[in-house]
Amino acid sequence: MNNRGDVLTQPNILMIKGWEKVEEHAKNEIILNSQIVNCESETLLYLEGQEDVSIYIVIKGNAILSKFSETGEEKILYIFGEGELINELSLDGLKTSNSTRALRDTILLNIKAPDLLKLMVVYPQLNLLVIKSLAKKVRR
């Protein structure tokens, strides 16, 4: 894991693709309430059925959302890119309904659902990001 101060002050963290309309103060609050996660290729973020899984924001790289059949075959449902939210469904506090892993070397911000919910009350533009993220996945 990199030094938090070095990585989180880089302009690319504050200029996340798709987050242009989020005010700087909200981005800084997310940074303060999150941890940076450096994942090597194929790093598992969470498995289907887990509880209390964080929400991730892709800073760099990609991740794969998938579901496994009863025979163990993986079906890829979605590929996450820069700026996208991973596991925002955990805002409801229920178990995960899928699995996610890093596709290649990936940098993520990890924030707990209760922390993001508190920020969503203060910064309404975060609500729009979550709604758009959910809608995009539903359309797929």
MIPA-33124 format. One record per residue: residue number from 1; residue in one letter; x, z, y of N, C-alpha, C, O in turn. Coordinates in Angstrom, 2 decimals. Each point is the difference from the previous one (the first is absolute). Layout:
residues N
nr, rest, n.u, n.w, n.v, ca.u, ca.w, ca.v, c.u, c.w, c.v, o.u, o.w, o.v
NUM, A, X, Z, Y, X, Z, Y, X, Z, Y, X, Z, Y .
...
END
This chain:
residues 140
nr, rest, n.u, n.w, n.v, ca.u, ca.w, ca.v, c.u, c.w, c.v, o.u, o.w, o.v
1, M, 0.86, 0.00, -1.18, -0.86, 0.00, 1.18, 0.90, 0.00, 1.24, 0.99, 0.73, 0.06 .
2, N, -1.33, -1.54, 0.90, 0.77, -0.08, 1.24, -0.26, 1.19, 0.90, -0.97, 0.73, -0.18 .
3, N, 1.85, -0.56, 1.16, -0.19, 1.03, 1.01, -1.28, -0.31, 0.78, -0.13, -1.08, 0.56 .
4, R, -0.80, 2.00, -0.54, -1.31, -0.20, 0.64, 0.13, -0.46, 1.44, -0.70, -0.92, 0.41 .
5, G, 1.56, 1.53, 0.38, 0.16, -0.36, 1.40, 0.49, -1.42, 0.18, -0.50, -0.73, 0.86 .
6, D, 1.48, 0.31, -1.67, 0.55, -1.34, 0.11, -1.05, -1.07, -0.30, -0.14, -0.97, 0.74 .
7, V, -0.57, 1.16, -1.84, -0.95, -1.02, -0.45, -1.25, -0.04, 0.85, -0.45, -1.09, 0.38 .
8, L, -0.12, 2.23, -0.05, -1.28, 0.04, 0.67, 0.08, -0.31, 1.48, -1.04, -0.16, 0.64 .
9, T, 2.22, 0.07, -0.07, 0.10, -0.38, 1.40, 0.26, -1.49, 0.15, 0.03, -0.52, 1.12 .
10, Q, 0.15, -0.17, -2.23, 0.22, -1.44, 0.08, -1.26, -0.68, 0.52, -1.11, 0.38, -0.37 .
11, P, 1.29, -1.40, 1.23, -1.17, -0.69, 0.56, -0.94, -0.58, -1.05, -1.20, -0.07, 0.24 .
12, N, 1.72, -0.34, -1.41, -0.89, -0.61, -1.00, -1.02, 1.00, -0.54, -1.06, -0.40, -0.48 .
13, I, 1.35, 1.69, 0.54, -0.95, 1.00, -0.45, -1.17, 0.10, 0.99, -1.16, 0.11, -0.40 .
14, L, 1.47, -0.15, 1.68, -1.05, 0.11, 1.01, -0.72, -1.32, 0.24, -1.08, -0.01, 0.59 .
15, M, 1.66, -1.08, -1.04, -0.61, -1.32, 0.21, -0.48, -0.57, -1.33, 0.24, -1.17, -0.30 .
16, I, -0.91, 1.97, -0.48, -0.49, -0.42, -1.30, -0.99, -1.14, 0.16, -0.92, 0.06, 0.82 .
17, K, 1.12, -1.11, -1.62, -0.88, -1.16, 0.04, -1.45, 0.43, -0.26, -0.28, 0.71, -0.96 .
18, G, -0.63, -1.15, 1.84, -1.41, 0.33, -0.14, -0.40, 1.28, 0.72, -1.19, 0.34, 0.06 .
19, W, 2.17, 0.38, 0.47, -0.27, 1.27, 0.67, 0.21, -0.11, 1.50, 0.17, 1.01, 0.68 .
20, E, -0.19, -2.22, -0.15, 0.29, -0.22, 1.42, -1.00, 0.71, 0.93, 0.37, 0.41, 1.10 .
21, K, -1.62, -0.27, -1.53, -1.02, 0.61, 0.86, -0.05, 1.52, -0.11, -0.79, 0.66, 0.69 .
22, V, 1.63, -0.11, -1.55, 0.06, 1.46, -0.13, 0.96, 0.52, 1.05, 1.13, -0.47, 0.11 .
23, E, -1.58, 1.43, 0.67, 0.83, 0.51, 1.08, 1.24, 0.69, -0.56, -0.01, 0.54, -1.10 .
24, E, 1.08, -0.57, 1.89, 1.29, 0.54, -0.41, -0.10, 1.48, -0.39, 0.63, 0.44, -0.96 .
25, H, -1.44, 0.32, 1.70, -0.13, 1.42, -0.31, -0.57, 0.20, -1.41, 0.44, 0.89, -0.72 .
26, A, -1.40, -1.71, 0.34, -0.58, 0.09, -1.35, 1.05, -0.34, -1.06, 0.09, 0.68, -1.02 .
27, K, 0.70, -1.72, 1.27, 1.07, -0.37, -0.94, 1.00, 1.14, -0.13, 0.44, 0.32, -1.11 .
28, N, -0.08, 0.28, 2.23, 0.95, 1.11, -0.05, -0.57, 1.19, -0.77, 0.73, 0.68, -0.72 .
29, E, -2.02, -0.43, 0.86, -0.65, 1.08, -0.75, 0.02, -0.29, -1.50, 0.21, 0.91, -0.81 .
30, I, -0.43, -2.16, 0.45, 0.07, -0.37, -1.42, 1.41, 0.24, -0.52, 0.17, 0.56, -1.08 .
31, I, 0.82, -0.97, 1.85, 1.39, 0.21, -0.41, 0.30, 1.48, -0.18, 0.64, 0.40, -0.98 .
32, L, -1.10, 0.42, 1.92, 0.25, 1.44, -0.08, -0.69, 0.65, -1.20, 0.47, 1.01, -0.52 .
33, N, -1.58, -1.59, 0.09, -0.78, 0.57, -1.10, 0.26, -0.70, -1.34, -0.74, 0.22, -0.96 .
34, S, 1.76, -1.04, 0.90, 0.27, -0.75, -1.23, 1.44, 0.16, -0.43, 0.83, 0.59, 0.69 .
35, Q, -0.56, -1.12, -1.86, 1.35, -0.05, -0.53, 0.34, -1.45, -0.29, -0.87, -0.78, -0.36 .
36, I, 2.13, 0.44, 0.53, 0.43, -1.34, -0.34, 0.40, -0.02, -1.47, 0.66, 0.91, -0.48 .
37, V, -1.07, -1.96, -0.22, 0.28, -0.14, -1.42, 0.71, -1.33, -0.22, -0.54, -1.05, 0.34 .
38, N, 1.73, 1.10, -0.89, 0.74, -1.20, -0.37, -0.18, -0.21, -1.49, 0.40, 0.85, -0.80 .
39, C, -0.99, -1.96, 0.42, -0.28, -0.28, -1.41, 0.83, -1.17, -0.48, 0.11, -1.03, 0.67 .
40, E, 0.48, 1.19, -1.85, 0.65, -1.12, -0.64, -1.08, -0.85, -0.67, -1.14, 0.43, -0.15 .
41, S, 1.51, -1.62, -0.24, -0.93, -0.89, -0.68, -0.61, 0.69, -1.22, 0.70, 0.67, -0.76 .
42, E, -2.00, -0.83, 0.58, -0.78, 0.53, -1.12, -0.22, 1.51, 0.05, -0.43, 0.58, -0.99 .
43, T, 0.69, 0.07, 2.13, -0.28, 1.43, 0.13, -1.50, 0.22, 0.00, -0.73, -0.62, 0.77 .
44, L, 0.27, 1.50, -1.63, -1.42, 0.32, -0.10, -0.37, 0.97, 1.11, 0.63, 1.05, 0.16 .
45, L, -1.66, -1.39, 0.63, -0.48, 0.89, 1.05, -1.04, 0.96, -0.54, 0.02, 1.19, 0.32 .
46, Y, -0.93, -1.70, -1.13, -1.01, 0.85, -0.64, -0.68, -0.78, -1.11, 0.03, -1.23, -0.03 .
47, L, -0.64, 1.97, -0.89, -0.73, -0.57, -1.12, -1.50, 0.24, 0.14, -0.43, 0.94, 0.66 .
48, E, -0.33, -1.80, -1.27, -1.45, 0.15, -0.02, -0.37, 1.38, -0.54, 0.56, 0.45, -1.00 .
49, G, -1.51, 0.21, 1.68, -0.49, 1.30, -0.45, 0.71, 1.19, 0.60, -0.37, 1.14, -0.28 .
50, Q, 1.39, -1.37, 1.11, 0.71, 1.11, 0.63, -0.82, 0.57, 1.15, -0.81, -0.70, 0.62 .
51, E, 1.03, 1.97, -0.34, -0.66, 0.67, 1.11, 1.02, 0.30, 1.09, 1.20, 0.05, -0.25 .
52, D, -1.70, 0.15, 1.46, 0.82, 0.41, 1.13, 1.19, -0.94, 0.23, 1.13, 0.44, 0.21 .
53, V, -1.41, -1.74, -0.24, 1.03, -1.00, 0.23, 0.01, -0.35, 1.49, -1.05, -0.16, 0.62 .
54, S, 2.22, 0.05, -0.06, 0.15, -0.31, 1.42, -0.45, -1.42, 0.32, -0.24, -0.82, -0.88 .
55, I, 0.14, 0.58, 2.17, -0.23, -1.34, 0.53, 1.36, -0.51, 0.45, 0.81, 0.75, 0.54 .
56, Y, -0.56, -2.03, -0.76, 1.28, -0.59, 0.37, -0.23, -1.11, 1.01, -1.04, -0.65, 0.01 .
57, I, 2.03, 0.44, 0.84, 0.02, -1.11, 0.93, 1.27, -0.79, -0.29, 1.09, 0.57, 0.01 .
58, V, -1.23, -1.87, -0.27, 1.16, -0.82, -0.32, 0.74, -0.34, 1.29, -0.55, -0.63, 0.90 .
59, I, 1.80, 1.07, -0.83, 0.85, -0.31, 1.14, 0.80, -1.27, -0.28, 0.15, -0.86, 0.86 .
60, K, 0.36, 0.77, -2.07, 0.78, -1.17, -0.41, -0.15, -0.17, -1.50, 0.01, 0.97, -0.75 .
61, G, -0.15, -2.22, 0.31, -0.10, -0.27, -1.43, -1.42, -0.25, -0.43, -0.87, -0.33, 0.81 .
62, N, 0.63, 0.50, -2.11, -1.31, -0.26, -0.59, -0.29, 1.01, -1.11, 0.91, 0.61, -0.57 .
63, A, -2.18, -0.46, 0.28, -0.45, 0.83, -1.13, -1.17, -0.70, -0.67, -0.68, -0.83, 0.60 .
64, I, 0.46, 1.16, -1.85, -1.05, -0.63, -0.80, -1.05, 1.03, -0.39, 0.33, 1.07, -0.53 .
65, L, -1.59, -1.40, 0.81, -1.15, 0.79, -0.44, -0.46, -0.61, -1.31, -0.24, -1.21, -0.06 .
66, S, 0.10, 2.00, -0.98, -0.39, -0.56, -1.29, -0.90, 0.96, -0.77, -0.13, 1.17, 0.33 .
67, K, -0.46, -1.71, -1.36, -0.85, 0.76, -0.90, 0.43, -0.38, -1.42, 0.31, -1.16, -0.26 .
68, F, -0.31, 2.13, -0.63, 0.39, -0.27, -1.38, -1.23, -0.04, -0.89, -0.90, 0.82, 0.13 .
69, S, 0.88, -1.78, -1.04, -1.10, -0.12, -0.95, 0.18, 1.04, -1.10, 1.02, 0.68, -0.06 .
70, E, -2.01, -0.56, -0.81, 0.09, 0.94, -1.12, 1.13, -0.36, -0.94, 0.51, 0.86, -0.72 .
71, T, -0.12, -2.13, 0.71, 1.10, -0.45, -0.87, 1.36, 0.12, 0.69, 1.03, -0.36, -0.57 .
72, G, -1.04, 0.85, 1.81, 1.26, 0.21, 0.71, 0.46, -1.18, 0.84, 1.09, 0.02, 0.57 .
73, E, -1.92, -1.06, -0.49, 0.37, -1.16, 0.82, -0.26, 0.30, 1.47, -1.02, 0.59, 0.37 .
74, E, 1.98, -0.99, 0.46, -0.11, 0.24, 1.43, -0.67, -1.18, 0.69, 0.37, -1.15, -0.22 .
75, K, -1.36, 1.45, 1.05, -0.64, -1.03, 0.82, 0.34, 0.32, 1.45, -0.35, 1.07, 0.51 .
76, I, 1.03, -2.01, 0.15, 0.37, 0.20, 1.39, -1.22, -0.28, 0.86, -0.60, -1.08, -0.08 .
77, L, 0.22, 2.05, 0.91, -1.17, -0.11, 0.86, 0.36, -0.38, 1.43, -0.77, -0.67, 0.69 .
78, Y, 1.97, 1.11, -0.24, 0.34, -0.20, 1.40, 1.50, 0.20, 0.19, 0.61, 0.83, -0.67 .
79, I, -0.02, -1.60, 1.58, 1.40, 0.18, 0.37, 0.03, 0.43, 1.46, -0.47, -0.72, 0.88 .
80, F, 1.03, 1.90, -0.64, 0.10, 0.57, 1.35, 1.24, -0.53, 0.71, 1.06, -0.17, -0.60 .
81, G, -1.22, -0.08, 1.91, 1.11, -0.43, 0.83, 0.17, 0.93, 1.19, -0.68, 1.03, 0.10 .
82, E, 1.57, -1.39, 0.77, 0.33, 0.82, 1.16, -1.23, 0.40, 0.81, -0.86, -0.84, 0.30 .
83, G, 0.79, 2.11, 0.05, -1.09, 0.53, 0.83, -1.25, 0.38, -0.75, -0.91, 0.60, 0.58 .
84, E, 0.85, -0.92, -1.87, -1.23, 0.27, -0.74, -0.06, 1.44, -0.52, 1.02, 0.62, -0.30 .
85, L, -2.24, -0.13, 0.21, -0.27, 1.33, -0.54, -0.15, -0.09, -1.51, -0.65, -0.91, -0.52 .
86, I, 1.24, 1.87, -0.16, -0.13, 0.11, -1.45, -0.72, 1.31, -0.30, 0.38, 1.06, 0.50 .
87, N, -1.42, -1.13, -1.30, -0.74, 1.16, -0.48, -0.80, 0.73, 1.07, -0.14, 1.22, -0.06 .
88, E, -0.39, -1.96, 1.03, -0.85, 0.64, 0.99, -1.30, 0.52, -0.62, -0.72, 0.78, 0.63 .
89, L, 0.41, -1.21, -1.85, -1.16, 0.54, -0.71, 0.14, 1.50, -0.24, -1.00, 0.68, -0.21 .
90, S, 2.22, -0.17, 0.22, 0.20, 1.43, -0.24, -0.55, 0.86, 1.13, -0.02, 1.23, -0.11 .
91, L, -0.44, -1.86, 1.19, -0.62, 0.76, 1.08, -1.24, 0.74, -0.48, -0.41, 0.99, 0.62 .
92, D, -0.20, -1.45, -1.73, -1.19, 0.67, -0.52, 0.33, 1.16, -0.94, -0.91, 0.71, -0.45 .
93, G, 2.18, -0.51, 0.14, 0.42, 1.13, -0.83, -0.19, -0.17, -1.50, 0.23, 0.94, -0.76 .
94, L, -0.65, -2.13, 0.32, -0.21, -0.24, -1.43, 1.26, -0.54, -0.67, 0.98, -0.32, 0.67 .
95, K, -1.02, 0.23, -1.99, 1.13, -0.54, -0.77, 0.20, -1.48, 0.33, -0.93, -0.69, 0.41 .
96, T, 2.16, 0.23, -0.61, 0.29, -1.42, 0.24, -0.68, -0.86, -1.06, -0.19, 0.44, -1.14 .
97, S, -0.17, -1.64, 1.51, -0.69, -0.91, -0.92, 0.91, -1.16, -0.42, -0.46, -0.93, -0.66 .
98, N, 1.73, 1.00, 1.02, 0.95, -1.07, -0.32, 1.40, 0.57, 0.02, 0.20, 1.20, 0.21 .
99, S, 0.77, -2.06, -0.42, 1.41, 0.39, 0.03, 0.72, -0.86, 1.03, -0.43, -1.13, 0.27 .
100, T, 1.52, 1.65, 0.29, 0.77, -0.77, 0.97, 1.49, 0.26, -0.22, 0.42, 1.12, -0.25 .
101, R, 0.36, -2.21, 0.36, 1.45, 0.09, -0.13, 0.66, -0.90, 1.02, -0.60, -0.99, 0.45 .
102, A, 1.82, 1.32, -0.09, 0.77, -0.84, 0.92, 0.40, -1.27, -0.73, 0.40, 0.04, -1.16 .
103, L, -0.51, -1.18, 1.84, 0.33, -1.28, -0.61, 1.50, -0.28, 0.11, 0.60, -0.57, -0.91 .
104, R, -0.03, 0.97, 2.00, 1.44, -0.16, 0.23, 0.42, 1.17, 0.87, -0.82, 0.87, 0.28 .
105, D, 2.06, -0.84, 0.14, 0.43, 1.10, 0.87, -0.95, 0.08, 1.18, -0.18, -0.96, 0.75 .
106, T, -0.44, 2.12, -0.60, -1.09, 0.16, 0.96, 0.17, 1.31, 0.77, 0.44, 1.01, -0.56 .
107, I, -0.79, -1.04, 1.84, -0.01, 1.20, 0.83, -1.44, 0.30, 0.37, -0.71, -0.87, 0.51 .
108, L, 0.28, 2.09, -0.76, -1.37, 0.42, 0.24, -0.02, 1.28, 0.83, 0.95, 0.78, -0.01 .
109, L, -2.03, -0.60, 0.74, -0.30, 1.30, 0.58, -1.06, 0.63, -0.90, -0.95, -0.67, -0.39 .
110, N, 1.11, 1.93, 0.08, -0.88, 0.73, -0.89, -0.69, 1.07, 0.84, 0.66, 0.86, 0.57 .
111, I, -1.99, -0.91, -0.50, -0.75, 1.00, 0.77, -1.14, 0.54, -0.86, -0.68, -0.76, -0.69 .
112, K, 0.48, 2.05, 0.74, -1.08, 0.62, -0.77, -1.35, -0.34, 0.64, -0.10, -0.11, 1.23 .
113, A, -0.92, -0.05, -2.05, -1.34, -0.36, 0.48, -0.52, 0.95, 1.07, -0.52, -0.46, 1.01 .
114, P, 0.62, 1.79, -1.19, -0.52, 0.90, 1.04, 0.70, -0.19, 1.36, -0.62, 0.13, 1.05 .
115, D, 1.91, -0.44, -1.10, 0.74, -0.23, 1.25, -0.47, -1.28, 0.69, -0.16, -0.03, 1.22 .
116, L, -0.07, -1.03, -2.01, -0.49, -1.24, 0.59, -1.42, 0.18, 0.53, -0.33, -0.52, 1.07 .
117, L, -0.51, 1.24, -1.79, -1.36, 0.25, 0.47, -0.01, 0.72, 1.34, -0.80, -0.34, 0.88 .
118, K, 1.66, 1.31, -0.71, 0.09, 0.72, 1.29, 0.39, -0.97, 1.12, -0.54, 0.07, 1.10 .
119, L, 1.48, -0.95, -1.38, 0.44, -0.96, 1.01, -1.09, -1.03, 0.30, -0.10, -0.48, 1.13 .
120, M, -0.71, 0.14, -2.12, -1.08, -0.96, 0.20, -1.06, 0.54, 0.97, -0.65, -0.77, 0.70 .
121, V, 0.49, 2.08, -0.68, -0.95, 0.62, 0.94, 0.51, -0.15, 1.43, -0.79, -0.25, 0.92 .
122, V, 2.08, 0.40, -0.73, 0.61, -0.06, 1.33, 0.22, -1.43, 0.47, -0.13, -0.30, 1.19 .
123, Y, 0.48, -0.59, -2.12, 0.34, -1.40, 0.34, -0.95, -0.95, -0.73, 0.29, -0.41, -1.13 .
124, P, -1.41, 0.03, 1.76, -1.00, -0.85, -0.65, 0.53, -1.35, -0.49, -0.56, -0.58, -0.93 .
125, Q, 1.63, 0.06, 1.54, 0.51, -1.29, -0.45, 0.54, 0.09, -1.43, 0.11, -1.02, -0.67 .
126, L, 0.24, 2.22, 0.20, 0.42, 0.17, -1.39, -1.19, -0.21, -0.94, 0.18, -0.49, -1.12 .
127, N, -1.38, 0.86, 1.56, -1.20, -0.24, -0.80, -0.19, -1.49, -0.25, -0.33, -0.42, -1.10 .
128, L, 0.54, -0.37, 2.14, -0.14, -1.44, -0.12, 1.02, -0.58, -0.99, -0.33, -0.89, -0.77 .
129, L, 1.56, 1.41, 0.80, 1.02, -0.46, -0.95, -0.44, 0.28, -1.44, 0.15, -0.85, -0.87 .
130, V, -0.68, 2.04, 0.63, -0.43, 0.36, -1.34, -1.17, -0.88, -0.44, -0.03, -0.48, -1.13 .
131, I, -0.93, 0.28, 2.02, -1.16, -0.84, -0.33, 0.44, -1.43, -0.30, -0.46, -0.59, -0.98 .
132, K, 1.33, 0.03, 1.80, 0.48, -1.36, -0.23, 0.78, -0.10, -1.31, -0.12, -0.99, -0.72 .
133, S, 0.90, 2.01, 0.42, 0.77, 0.01, -1.24, -0.93, 0.02, -1.21, 0.21, -0.76, -0.95 .
134, L, -1.21, 1.60, 0.99, -0.97, 0.07, -1.10, -0.77, -1.31, -0.15, -0.21, -0.49, -1.11 .
135, A, -0.21, -0.08, 2.24, -0.76, -1.25, -0.04, 0.83, -1.13, -0.58, -0.51, -0.82, -0.76 .
136, K, 1.77, 0.77, 1.12, 0.90, -1.06, -0.51, 0.11, 0.08, -1.52, -0.01, -1.02, -0.69 .
137, K, 0.11, 2.22, 0.18, 0.14, 0.18, -1.45, -1.32, -0.31, -0.72, 0.01, -0.59, -1.08 .
138, V, -1.12, 0.98, 1.67, -1.30, -0.29, -0.60, -0.22, -1.51, -0.08, -0.52, -0.50, -1.00 .
139, R, 0.90, -0.22, 2.04, -0.16, -1.46, 0.01, 0.81, -0.67, -1.11, -0.41, -1.02, -0.55 .
140, R, 1.55, 1.59, 0.22, 0.84, -0.57, -1.05, -0.65, 0.22, -1.34, 0.56, -0.40, -1.03 .
END
